[in-house]
Amino acid sequence: MLKKNLILFYITITTLLYSQNEIDALRYSVFDNFNTAGISALGGAGGLWSHNHNPASLGFFNGNNLLSISLGNQSQQTESNYLGQKETIENKINIIPFIQNAGYVTSLQFSENDEWSSINIALSVNRKKNFNHNINISGYNTESSMANQFVQYAQNISPEELGWNEWLAYDSFLIDPDETEITNPDGSASSVLNGYQPTSGMEIIGQTQTRKIKENGFINEVDLAFSSAYKNFVFIGGSIGITHMKFSHRSSYKEDEFNDNNNLLNFEYNEYLNQEGGGVNLKIGTIIKPLSFLRVGLAYHSPTYNEISEFYEASIETNFIEPPTEDTTATNFFQSYSSNYDFILNTPSKSILSLAFLKKYMSIQTLLTLDFERVNYGESQLSSIDFYGYEFYDENEKISEYYGATNNIKAGLFLRVKNISLRGGYAIFGSPFKREGDNEWSQKYMSFGLGYKVNAYSFDLALAQQTNEEDIILYQDLDSSYSATINSKINTMILTCSYKF
């Protein structure tokens, strides 16, 4: 048997190639549907009312200065279904809320006789994504093991050239080379590697499989927006956005409770990923008022250029009843690998068409607002920061193969009587996956809100529930994928306080 004392130098390059992939592209391209409480309660349909959606909407501001802050909090319920076994985990509301949105708006007035009456300027920060998420998956598998995946991807490869996953499995005695002794022309004996198989004496069919995932982080965006209006008929605006992102992922996969004819007690495969970076984008928009009761808006968000730093670590630990080979007396083995890498990610552009219908009946003001968003997730691109760095050909090919264009639809209804307002909304985010059946991952939002205005102060409260379904692949065994269906419900509460002066 080959001795397992390989140096990690052989797999360093392989690890760097596979740490950044199409999953990163999707993670930083799909955003939440929240803004201020007022916009969030309208199903996120802010194309005519939020400069974060359409900077031309800033032209509607008719005061001198405005300060606002929005505090948010979330609770979450996640249910997994794997091999017919369901696991539920609940995250309760945090004691300390997060800042969902904060902003300052000011107006530079021109002469009343000028056709362009003023320029409005806004500086704001908005949380575009919360990554906080916990998932527990468990089931008893009578047909397969993750060890089979390691065996499959190790075939016809010498130990010195194994990928990092397979090397960890090899050096922790989860898999072994299948060798044949041959006689050389000079009469000496040598070994020929025919492939890999599970370690001798292991029957790894029929075991409990458990995976626990914990994710944390956020994407925040600082926006500097400008807008003006021509004769109160055409509104134009533009903004520059600076994003800051942090993301951490911890995953623990364990197999134990094997059948009786097995020397392996258990093995555990752990991953840790930490990414942090920032990006920049541009937004432009226009709004017109063709009729007294109608508003029409168009906005374009450019791709976001992101630079991201990553730390990645993976490990495998195995525990045996007896030593897995006569070359050792140990029954416990642990191997790990880690890497650091910096890369560039361009996330896709977005186009928004917005409509609003306004009507006043007696003392009741009504508003129906609609947003139609178009995003092509297949436009995301990975590249290296170094000029002569890795080219990401395969990863970018997978992005364009797996992901496609999708439509997001948002609708909101607003009613106001004197200084009290009611809001309601609904939104559907289409799946970013191109082929039907790849992964559902669509999202739905239902929202409701209340508002109260007194003198220069405004207070708004929004309650929203987000539901989504996705599939998480635990591993692939030959031509089969073993995945769990994840259903999540996220309840979000946002409170906005504004002061106009």
Order of alpha helices (4+ residues) and beta strands (2+ residues): alpha-alpha-alpha-beta-beta-beta-beta-beta-alpha-alpha-beta-beta-beta-beta-beta-beta-beta-beta-beta-beta-beta-alpha-beta-beta-beta-beta-beta
